[in-house]
Amino acid sequence: MSTPDSTPQPEPPTVQMPSGASAQPAATATGATSMQNAATQPLPQIPAQQFPQSVEDVYQAVKNTLMHSQSFGLNMADDVAKTASFVSRNAGTPYKVQVVPGAQSGSVVQFVPQGQPTPSLQMESMVFFGELNRELMMQQMNAAQQQPTQQTWDAQPTNGGASTPKKPASWVLYLAIGALAVSVIALILLIVLTPKTGAWLVWVLGIASLALSGFSLYASLMLDKNLVNRILSGVAVGISVLAIIFGCVNMPKAMTTTVAKTPSSSSSSPAASSESSSSSVESSNTGDEQSNERQNGDSQNQGSVAAGLDEIASSIEKDIQSSSDSITVKQQETETKLGDTFDSYKANESALTDWYAFVDSESKALYGKVADSSVKYMQTLSQKASADKYLDADALLDDFYKTVYEDGFETYYDDIYETSYEDMYDKYYGGVLEDKPENMEYSEYSDLRSNAYKAWSDSKSDFYSEWSDMKSAVYTLYSDVNSDVWKDNYDFSKAIERFQKKTAQFTAQ
């Protein structure tokens, strides 16, 4: 048998005959005219497929497939025998999968029906093997992505052959990176600071950057001869030259600013100078007072606006905490009804279903409140920002993002999805229902435990889906409004309208 590629390709299910089975001879009948052959009755066929992976890897993939499958529901898994029992969600037909070692290598997965085979056996086996192959391929791809890629360097040939890449000297590479960073910094500083500081910055910073870049280019050309270092050093030299050019362009601006700030002493008398100085002092004092008054007014206005918006954000936090507390209290009441024994759970099984329904209704009501409060927050911010051009809308918008999107939604996720649902799973599916009572039929026990897992899984998936949709809608609202603020557009009506459409499923409750 040939070794498969690194990425397993789906193999068509093969048919494996039960052990001990042999072809049955056709029954014959004697008569007056002629002998006729009777049709041979075929024995049940067991679909199977061979994989190159080990038994343990394939068995883990089987469990993962059944746990996340939309077509099958997992009942029990035996990690010792490498078997898993499950049922078809469409027809309710029970099956068992067994993973055994292959004849030479790898492993074989057998798709065994529990009871009389049905006409849909082959079709459902193809669906199962398709999902299993997809799971194995995803595992293979994830493993390949996690392996770091390494660059190898070939030794320089001594037989006169073609030259191969030479391993670069580390200090030359670091020098090239440093020169590139310095040149970029020099470019930025010379553009920004030259009009304020004058020509000396051009000659000090610009020449220093160019010298460092030139030495890096020399080292990469003459000493190391590595293409990457040459490219980095060349770019650094180009940026350094560009920085000096921009610095020289901005030098006249610095000179003009200096001349404008230098008073002319030759055309003014001492008296005129005194009067001018006195007038300047009075004007400066008056300007300072007006500036302080305006800053105090802006500060007070900013504070009042921030206080109003903080109140809206705080109400969202309180709503989230209130819903989380309500679900927790309801969970404790449900646990009291279900009790700690198999019999008490069986008698009050509906209490757990009621808790799942309560989580769903409470979460939807919460998301409706969050949607309304978010709209109110953005409408208030729009009105205040339009009326006051000095309002720091960016900071207020960031406060909303952190309070609602980061803290509020993550707290609700941790309290319900990560804590409450996991506690319910551990206490009942993994606790009370773990062992079958002696006086109960296995089929009844299997149905009860399967129903418990399905109800838990469906409720948890629904919770995550709604939570994710609402959180995504809040982020889109924040992103759209933030984009408008950057454009100095404080009319958020379009962003709010798109948000309301996305959250209509919650606000219509």
Backbone torsions as a table, in degrees:
resi	resn	phi	psi	omega
1	MET	NA	130.4	-176.2
2	SER	-76.7	151.6	179.8
3	THR	-78.6	130.7	-177.7
4	PRO	-74.8	168.5	176.4
5	ASP	-66.7	170.2	-179.3
6	SER	-62.0	-33.9	176.8
7	THR	-98.2	114.3	-175.6
8	PRO	-66.0	133.4	176.3
9	GLN	-96.6	140.8	180.0
10	PRO	-59.6	131.5	177.9
11	GLU	-105.2	141.2	179.3
12	PRO	-65.2	138.9	179.9
13	PRO	-56.9	132.5	177.3
14	THR	-97.4	157.5	-178.0
15	VAL	-102.0	124.8	-179.2
16	GLN	-115.1	124.4	-178.8
17	MET	-78.5	143.8	176.5
18	PRO	-59.0	146.7	-179.3
19	SER	-63.4	141.1	179.1
20	GLY	85.9	-3.2	-179.5
21	ALA	-85.4	143.8	177.6
22	SER	-140.7	158.0	-179.3
23	ALA	-64.0	133.4	179.6
24	GLN	-91.9	133.3	178.2
25	PRO	-67.1	145.5	178.7
26	ALA	-68.0	135.7	178.5
27	ALA	-73.5	141.4	-178.7
28	THR	-119.1	153.3	178.3
29	ALA	-129.1	137.7	179.1
30	THR	-98.9	142.1	178.8
31	GLY	-149.5	-176.9	-177.9
32	ALA	-74.4	-26.6	-173.8
33	THR	-98.3	-62.3	-176.5
34	SER	-155.7	172.3	178.2
35	MET	-98.4	139.2	-178.6
36	GLN	-122.3	143.2	179.4
37	ASN	-90.6	131.7	176.8
38	ALA	-89.3	146.1	-178.7
39	ALA	-67.5	139.7	179.9
40	THR	-81.6	132.3	-179.7
41	GLN	-82.4	117.2	-178.3
42	PRO	-72.2	149.0	176.7
43	LEU	-83.4	161.0	178.2
44	PRO	-59.1	142.1	-178.4
45	GLN	-107.1	138.2	-178.7
46	ILE	-108.5	109.6	176.8
47	PRO	-66.0	141.7	179.9
48	ALA	-151.0	158.9	178.3
49	GLN	-147.8	140.4	-178.7
50	GLN	-100.1	142.6	-179.0
51	PHE	-127.7	150.0	179.4
52	PRO	-77.8	-15.5	-178.6
53	GLN	-74.7	167.7	179.1
54	SER	-71.3	166.9	-179.4
55	VAL	-62.4	-41.8	-177.8
56	GLU	-65.1	-44.1	-179.6
57	ASP	-64.5	-43.7	-179.2
58	VAL	-67.4	-37.9	179.4
59	TYR	-64.4	-42.1	176.5
60	GLN	-62.5	-38.9	177.7
61	ALA	-65.3	-36.5	177.7
62	VAL	-61.8	-45.2	179.6
63	LYS	-63.9	-43.6	179.1
64	ASN	-62.3	-40.0	179.6
65	THR	-62.4	-45.9	-177.7
66	LEU	-70.5	-32.0	179.2
67	MET	-67.0	-32.9	-176.0
68	HIS	-109.0	5.8	-175.4
69	SER	-74.8	143.0	173.6
70	GLN	-90.7	-10.8	-175.9
71	SER	-103.1	-22.6	-175.7
72	PHE	-132.6	152.4	177.0
73	GLY	-120.9	124.8	-176.9
74	LEU	-75.5	131.7	175.7
75	ASN	-98.7	-61.1	-178.4
76	MET	-144.3	154.4	177.3
77	ALA	-135.9	132.7	179.7
78	ASP	-108.4	106.3	-177.0
79	ASP	-71.3	-19.7	180.0
80	VAL	-81.6	-50.4	-179.4
81	ALA	-82.2	-6.9	-178.8
82	LYS	59.3	47.4	178.3
83	THR	-126.7	156.1	177.8
84	ALA	-143.3	128.9	178.2
85	SER	-101.4	137.9	-177.4
86	PHE	-155.4	172.1	179.4
87	VAL	-129.3	154.2	176.1
88	SER	-78.9	129.5	-179.1
89	ARG	-70.3	-26.7	-177.8
90	ASN	-79.2	-52.7	-174.7
91	ALA	-103.5	-12.9	-178.1
92	GLY	74.2	16.4	-178.5
93	THR	-79.0	130.9	179.8
94	PRO	-82.3	142.3	177.5
95	TYR	-137.4	165.6	174.2
96	LYS	-137.6	137.4	177.2
97	VAL	-112.6	132.4	178.3
98	GLN	-125.4	133.2	179.3
99	VAL	-106.6	120.2	-177.7
100	VAL	-127.0	158.2	177.8
101	PRO	-65.0	147.1	177.0
102	GLY	-73.9	169.7	-178.0
103	ALA	-63.8	-41.6	-179.1
104	GLN	-112.5	-46.6	-180.0
105	SER	-157.2	173.5	178.3
106	GLY	72.3	-150.2	-177.3
107	SER	-149.4	161.8	-179.8
108	VAL	-124.6	133.0	177.5
109	VAL	-107.4	123.1	-179.8
110	GLN	-106.2	130.0	-179.7
111	PHE	-101.7	98.6	-169.4
112	VAL	-107.5	124.7	175.3
113	PRO	-75.8	144.0	177.7
114	GLN	-97.0	95.2	-176.8
115	GLY	112.9	-156.2	-177.6
116	GLN	-70.6	127.7	178.2
117	PRO	-60.8	144.0	179.3
118	THR	-105.6	163.3	178.3
119	PRO	-61.7	-21.9	-178.1
120	SER	-89.5	10.3	-177.1
121	LEU	-59.0	-50.0	-176.7
122	GLN	-64.7	-41.8	-179.5
123	MET	-63.8	-45.2	-178.8
124	GLU	-69.8	-31.3	175.4
125	SER	-66.4	-37.0	178.0
126	MET	-65.6	-39.7	177.9
127	VAL	-63.4	-43.8	-179.3
128	PHE	-63.7	-48.0	-178.6
129	PHE	-65.6	-31.2	175.6
130	GLY	-63.5	-44.8	178.8
131	GLU	-66.9	-37.7	179.8
132	LEU	-65.8	-43.2	177.6
133	ASN	-62.0	-38.8	178.2
134	ARG	-64.6	-39.4	177.9
135	GLU	-64.1	-43.1	179.1
136	LEU	-65.4	-39.3	178.6
137	MET	-65.6	-38.5	177.9
138	MET	-65.5	-40.2	176.8
139	GLN	-62.7	-41.2	179.6
140	GLN	-64.5	-41.2	179.9
141	MET	-67.1	-40.3	178.8
142	ASN	-65.1	-40.1	178.7
143	ALA	-65.1	-37.6	-180.0
144	ALA	-69.0	-34.8	179.9
145	GLN	-71.5	-28.3	-178.7
146	GLN	-79.4	-16.2	179.7
147	GLN	-78.7	121.5	-179.4
148	PRO	-68.4	138.7	176.7
149	THR	-82.0	137.9	-178.0
150	GLN	-121.0	139.5	178.3
151	GLN	-96.8	126.7	-178.8
152	THR	-102.6	151.0	-178.6
153	TRP	-123.3	129.1	179.8
154	ASP	-87.9	146.6	179.1
155	ALA	-70.5	151.8	179.7
156	GLN	-68.7	125.4	-178.0
157	PRO	-68.2	145.1	179.5
158	THR	-108.6	2.1	-176.9
159	ASN	-101.0	16.9	177.8
160	GLY	81.6	9.8	-179.6
161	GLY	-78.2	-172.5	-178.8
162	ALA	-67.4	142.1	-178.6
163	SER	-72.6	149.2	179.2
164	THR	-118.3	162.4	-177.5
165	PRO	-57.1	141.0	-179.5
166	LYS	-100.7	138.5	179.6
167	LYS	-64.6	125.6	-175.2
168	PRO	-71.4	149.0	173.7
169	ALA	-72.9	134.4	-172.9
170	SER	-66.1	-36.5	-176.0
171	TRP	-68.8	-30.9	178.0
172	VAL	-69.9	-39.6	177.7
173	LEU	-63.9	-45.1	178.1
174	TYR	-63.4	-37.4	178.6
175	LEU	-63.8	-41.7	179.6
176	ALA	-65.2	-42.1	178.6
177	ILE	-64.9	-43.1	178.6
178	GLY	-63.1	-41.8	178.9
179	ALA	-63.2	-39.2	178.5
180	LEU	-64.7	-42.1	179.6
181	ALA	-65.0	-43.7	180.0
182	VAL	-63.5	-39.9	-179.0
183	SER	-65.6	-38.5	177.7
184	VAL	-65.7	-43.4	178.3
185	ILE	-62.1	-42.6	179.6
186	ALA	-62.1	-40.4	178.8
187	LEU	-60.5	-44.9	-178.3
188	ILE	-66.6	-45.3	-177.7
189	LEU	-66.3	-39.2	-178.8
190	LEU	-69.3	-31.0	176.8
191	ILE	-71.8	-40.3	-172.8
192	VAL	-85.6	-43.4	-168.4
193	LEU	-96.4	-20.7	-176.8
194	THR	-58.2	-41.6	177.9
195	PRO	-61.9	-20.1	-178.2
196	LYS	-97.9	-34.1	-172.9
197	THR	-98.8	-32.9	180.0
198	GLY	109.4	-166.9	-170.7
199	ALA	-75.2	-23.3	-174.5
200	TRP	-61.9	-32.1	179.8
201	LEU	-65.4	-33.0	179.3
202	VAL	-63.9	-45.2	-175.6
203	TRP	-74.9	-33.2	-179.0
204	VAL	-77.5	-60.0	-174.9
205	LEU	-74.7	-41.9	-178.6
206	GLY	-64.7	-46.8	-179.6
207	ILE	-67.1	-38.8	178.6
208	ALA	-62.2	-42.8	178.5
209	SER	-64.8	-41.8	179.9
210	LEU	-66.6	-37.6	179.3
211	ALA	-65.8	-44.8	179.3
212	LEU	-64.4	-41.4	179.2
213	SER	-65.8	-40.3	179.0
214	GLY	-64.1	-41.6	178.5
215	PHE	-65.3	-38.0	177.9
216	SER	-63.5	-40.9	178.3
217	LEU	-65.2	-39.0	177.7
218	TYR	-63.1	-43.2	-179.1
219	ALA	-64.4	-39.1	-178.8
220	SER	-73.8	-26.8	179.5
221	LEU	-84.6	-39.2	-171.8
222	MET	-101.8	-34.1	-172.9
223	LEU	-100.0	-42.9	-173.3
224	ASP	-102.4	-42.0	179.4
225	LYS	57.4	45.8	177.3
226	ASN	-110.2	135.7	-173.4
227	LEU	-63.6	-41.1	-178.1
228	VAL	-62.4	-45.7	179.9
229	ASN	-64.4	-36.8	179.1
230	ARG	-64.3	-42.0	180.0
231	ILE	-64.2	-47.3	179.9
232	LEU	-60.5	-45.4	-178.9
233	SER	-66.5	-40.7	178.4
234	GLY	-61.6	-42.4	177.6
235	VAL	-64.1	-39.7	178.9
236	ALA	-61.9	-42.1	178.3
237	VAL	-62.7	-44.3	180.0
238	GLY	-61.5	-41.9	179.6
239	ILE	-67.9	-37.6	178.4
240	SER	-62.7	-43.7	177.6
241	VAL	-62.8	-41.8	178.8
242	LEU	-63.4	-36.8	178.7
243	ALA	-63.9	-42.9	179.0
244	ILE	-63.6	-40.0	179.6
245	ILE	-62.2	-47.0	178.9
246	PHE	-63.6	-37.0	177.3
247	GLY	-62.3	-43.3	178.4
248	CYS	-65.6	-35.6	178.0
249	VAL	-64.3	-36.9	-177.5
250	ASN	-85.1	-8.0	179.7
251	MET	-60.2	-44.1	178.2
252	PRO	-58.6	-32.8	178.4
253	LYS	-64.4	-39.5	178.4
254	ALA	-65.8	-40.9	179.2
255	MET	-65.6	-40.9	179.2
256	THR	-64.0	-40.5	178.4
257	THR	-64.1	-40.2	179.9
258	THR	-65.2	-43.5	179.4
259	VAL	-64.3	-40.4	-178.6
260	ALA	-64.8	-31.7	-178.3
261	LYS	-84.3	-13.2	-176.7
262	THR	-88.1	119.8	-179.1
263	PRO	-75.0	150.4	178.5
264	SER	-91.1	114.0	-176.3
265	SER	-90.5	-20.4	-175.5
266	SER	-72.6	-23.8	-174.2
267	SER	-102.6	9.3	-176.9
268	SER	-128.0	142.2	178.4
269	SER	-89.8	166.8	177.9
270	PRO	-58.8	-37.7	-179.7
271	ALA	-66.8	-44.7	178.9
272	ALA	-62.3	-37.4	179.4
273	SER	-65.2	-39.2	179.6
274	SER	-66.0	-44.2	179.0
275	GLU	-62.8	-41.5	179.6
276	SER	-63.7	-39.7	-179.7
277	SER	-65.3	-42.9	179.8
278	SER	-63.8	-42.7	179.2
279	SER	-63.5	-37.6	-179.4
280	SER	-66.1	-39.8	-179.5
281	VAL	-65.1	-44.1	179.1
282	GLU	-63.2	-43.6	179.3
283	SER	-62.9	-39.5	-179.9
284	SER	-64.9	-41.0	180.0
285	ASN	-64.8	-43.1	178.8
286	THR	-62.4	-42.6	179.5
287	GLY	-64.2	-38.5	179.5
288	ASP	-65.0	-40.9	179.7
289	GLU	-64.2	-43.7	179.0
290	GLN	-63.9	-40.0	179.3
291	SER	-63.7	-41.8	-179.9
292	ASN	-64.9	-41.7	178.5
293	GLU	-62.0	-42.4	179.8
294	ARG	-65.7	-40.2	179.6
295	GLN	-66.1	-39.0	178.7
296	ASN	-65.4	-40.4	178.4
297	GLY	-65.1	-43.4	178.7
298	ASP	-63.4	-39.1	-179.6
299	SER	-65.0	-42.9	178.6
300	GLN	-64.9	-41.7	179.1
301	ASN	-63.8	-43.2	178.6
302	GLN	-60.7	-40.8	-179.1
303	GLY	-66.5	-40.9	-179.8
304	SER	-66.8	-40.7	177.6
305	VAL	-64.1	-45.2	180.0
306	ALA	-61.3	-38.4	179.6
307	ALA	-63.6	-41.2	178.8
308	GLY	-65.2	-41.0	179.0
309	LEU	-71.7	-35.7	176.7
310	ASP	-62.1	-35.1	178.5
311	GLU	-64.2	-39.5	177.5
312	ILE	-66.8	-44.6	179.4
313	ALA	-63.7	-37.8	178.6
314	SER	-65.9	-34.3	178.2
315	SER	-65.8	-34.4	176.6
316	ILE	-65.9	-42.8	178.1
317	GLU	-60.6	-42.4	-179.7
318	LYS	-65.6	-39.0	178.4
319	ASP	-63.4	-42.1	179.4
320	ILE	-64.2	-44.7	-179.9
321	GLN	-66.1	-37.0	179.2
322	SER	-64.2	-43.0	178.7
323	SER	-66.0	-40.1	178.4
324	SER	-62.8	-42.6	179.1
325	ASP	-65.9	-39.4	-179.9
326	SER	-63.3	-42.0	179.3
327	ILE	-66.2	-38.8	179.4
328	THR	-65.3	-42.9	178.5
329	VAL	-63.6	-43.2	178.0
330	LYS	-63.3	-33.7	177.6
331	GLN	-64.9	-42.8	179.1
332	GLN	-64.3	-39.6	176.9
333	GLU	-64.3	-38.7	179.6
334	THR	-65.9	-41.9	179.4
335	GLU	-63.4	-35.2	177.9
336	THR	-66.0	-41.0	178.5
337	LYS	-67.3	-41.7	-176.6
338	LEU	-72.0	-29.3	178.8
339	GLY	73.7	-168.1	-176.1
340	ASP	-117.1	11.8	-179.0
341	THR	-121.3	161.7	-179.8
342	PHE	-64.0	-42.8	-177.5
343	ASP	-65.3	-41.8	-179.7
344	SER	-68.0	-35.0	177.0
345	TYR	-64.9	-44.0	-178.4
346	LYS	-63.5	-36.6	-177.9
347	ALA	-73.8	-26.7	-176.1
348	ASN	-121.6	33.6	-176.7
349	GLU	-59.6	-31.4	-177.7
350	SER	-66.2	-22.3	179.7
351	ALA	-63.1	-35.9	179.1
352	LEU	-69.4	-39.5	176.0
353	THR	-63.5	-37.3	177.7
354	ASP	-64.3	-36.4	179.0
355	TRP	-66.7	-40.9	177.1
356	TYR	-60.1	-41.8	179.1
357	ALA	-66.0	-36.9	178.9
358	PHE	-65.3	-41.0	177.8
359	VAL	-60.0	-41.9	-178.5
360	ASP	-66.2	-47.3	-177.9
361	SER	-68.0	-40.0	179.9
362	GLU	-66.1	-39.3	179.9
363	SER	-67.1	-42.6	178.7
364	LYS	-63.3	-40.7	177.8
365	ALA	-63.6	-40.0	178.0
366	LEU	-62.3	-45.2	-178.0
367	TYR	-64.8	-32.5	175.2
368	GLY	-64.2	-41.6	177.7
369	LYS	-65.5	-42.2	179.1
370	VAL	-62.5	-40.0	179.6
371	ALA	-63.2	-45.6	-179.5
372	ASP	-64.5	-42.9	-179.6
373	SER	-67.7	-35.8	178.6
374	SER	-65.1	-41.6	177.2
375	VAL	-62.6	-42.5	179.0
376	LYS	-62.9	-39.8	179.0
377	TYR	-61.2	-48.3	-177.5
378	MET	-69.4	-35.5	177.2
379	GLN	-66.0	-40.9	177.6
380	THR	-65.4	-43.6	178.6
381	LEU	-62.2	-38.3	179.1
382	SER	-63.6	-44.5	-179.3
383	GLN	-65.0	-45.5	-177.2
384	LYS	-69.3	-39.9	-179.1
385	ALA	-69.3	-33.7	178.1
386	SER	-69.4	-32.4	-178.2
387	ALA	-84.3	-24.1	-176.2
388	ASP	-130.2	107.7	-177.5
389	LYS	-71.9	-15.9	179.2
390	TYR	-89.7	-0.4	-178.8
391	LEU	-68.0	133.3	-179.9
392	ASP	-84.0	81.0	-177.3
393	ALA	-67.4	-31.1	179.9
394	ASP	-60.8	-46.5	-178.2
395	ALA	-65.4	-40.7	179.5
396	LEU	-66.9	-35.5	178.0
397	LEU	-69.9	-37.6	176.6
398	ASP	-65.2	-34.7	176.5
399	ASP	-62.4	-41.3	176.9
400	PHE	-62.0	-43.7	-178.7
401	TYR	-60.2	-46.9	-176.5
402	LYS	-70.8	-42.3	-176.0
403	THR	-68.6	-45.0	-173.4
404	VAL	-92.3	-57.2	-172.6
405	TYR	-69.6	-48.3	-175.3
406	GLU	-81.3	-57.4	-172.9
407	ASP	-78.8	-50.1	-173.8
408	GLY	-63.2	-53.3	-177.1
409	PHE	-67.8	-37.2	179.2
410	GLU	-67.5	-37.0	177.3
411	THR	-63.7	-44.4	179.9
412	TYR	-64.6	-39.0	178.2
413	TYR	-62.9	-46.3	-178.4
414	ASP	-64.9	-41.3	-176.3
415	ASP	-68.7	-41.2	-173.3
416	ILE	-97.5	-58.9	-173.3
417	TYR	-67.6	-46.1	-175.1
418	GLU	-85.0	-25.6	-173.9
419	THR	-108.3	-61.7	-173.7
420	SER	-63.3	-48.6	-179.1
421	TYR	-63.6	-39.8	-179.8
422	GLU	-68.8	-35.7	176.6
423	ASP	-63.5	-42.7	178.4
424	MET	-62.5	-40.7	179.7
425	TYR	-64.0	-47.9	-176.5
426	ASP	-65.7	-36.3	-174.0
427	LYS	-78.1	-34.4	-173.9
428	TYR	-109.4	-64.3	-178.0
429	TYR	-62.9	-41.7	179.9
430	GLY	-95.2	3.7	-178.1
431	GLY	-127.6	-81.8	-176.1
432	VAL	-60.8	-38.5	-176.2
433	LEU	-93.9	10.7	-175.9
434	GLU	-68.1	-41.5	-175.9
435	ASP	-109.9	138.1	180.0
436	LYS	-78.9	132.3	174.9
437	PRO	-65.0	149.5	-177.5
438	GLU	-68.2	-29.1	-176.1
439	ASN	-93.0	17.6	-177.9
440	MET	-121.2	138.8	176.1
441	GLU	-66.2	148.0	-176.7
442	TYR	-65.0	-37.3	-179.0
443	SER	-64.0	-40.4	178.5
444	GLU	-66.2	-42.7	178.6
445	TYR	-63.5	-41.7	-179.2
446	SER	-64.6	-41.5	179.0
447	ASP	-64.1	-43.4	-178.9
448	LEU	-62.7	-45.0	-178.5
449	ARG	-70.9	-38.1	178.2
450	SER	-64.7	-41.8	178.1
451	ASN	-63.3	-37.5	179.1
452	ALA	-64.1	-43.8	-179.9
453	TYR	-67.5	-42.3	-178.1
454	LYS	-63.5	-42.9	179.8
455	ALA	-63.7	-42.5	178.3
456	TRP	-64.2	-46.0	-177.3
457	SER	-65.4	-43.6	-179.4
458	ASP	-64.8	-43.2	-179.5
459	SER	-65.2	-41.5	-179.4
460	LYS	-66.7	-39.4	178.0
461	SER	-65.5	-41.6	178.5
462	ASP	-63.5	-41.1	178.9
463	PHE	-60.5	-46.4	-178.4
464	TYR	-65.1	-39.1	-178.9
465	SER	-62.9	-46.3	-179.5
466	GLU	-68.5	-41.1	178.2
467	TRP	-61.1	-43.2	-179.4
468	SER	-66.2	-40.7	179.0
469	ASP	-62.4	-44.3	-178.7
470	MET	-68.2	-42.5	179.5
471	LYS	-63.9	-40.3	177.5
472	SER	-64.1	-38.8	178.9
473	ALA	-64.9	-40.2	178.3
474	VAL	-64.1	-41.4	179.0
475	TYR	-65.0	-40.4	178.8
476	THR	-63.1	-39.6	176.5
477	LEU	-60.9	-47.6	179.2
478	TYR	-60.3	-44.4	-177.6
479	SER	-65.0	-42.4	180.0
480	ASP	-65.4	-44.6	179.8
481	VAL	-66.2	-40.6	178.4
482	ASN	-60.6	-38.4	177.0
483	SER	-64.4	-40.1	177.4
484	ASP	-65.1	-39.0	-179.9
485	VAL	-63.9	-40.5	178.5
486	TRP	-62.5	-28.6	178.8
487	LYS	-90.9	8.8	-176.7
488	ASP	57.6	32.1	176.2
489	ASN	-109.2	111.0	-175.1
490	TYR	-103.9	18.0	172.3
491	ASP	-95.7	100.1	-175.0
492	PHE	-94.7	17.2	-172.6
493	SER	-62.6	-39.0	-179.3
494	LYS	-68.1	-42.0	178.1
495	ALA	-63.3	-41.0	179.3
496	ILE	-66.2	-39.0	179.5
497	GLU	-64.1	-42.2	177.2
498	ARG	-64.3	-37.9	178.4
499	PHE	-64.9	-41.9	-179.3
500	GLN	-65.2	-34.0	177.1
501	LYS	-66.0	-39.8	-178.3
502	LYS	-70.5	-29.6	-176.6
503	THR	-103.9	15.2	-178.7
504	ALA	-62.2	-30.5	-178.8
505	GLN	-64.9	-22.8	-179.9
506	PHE	-98.2	-36.7	-177.8
507	THR	-76.4	-16.3	179.0
508	ALA	-84.8	3.4	-177.2
509	GLN	-65.4	NA	NA
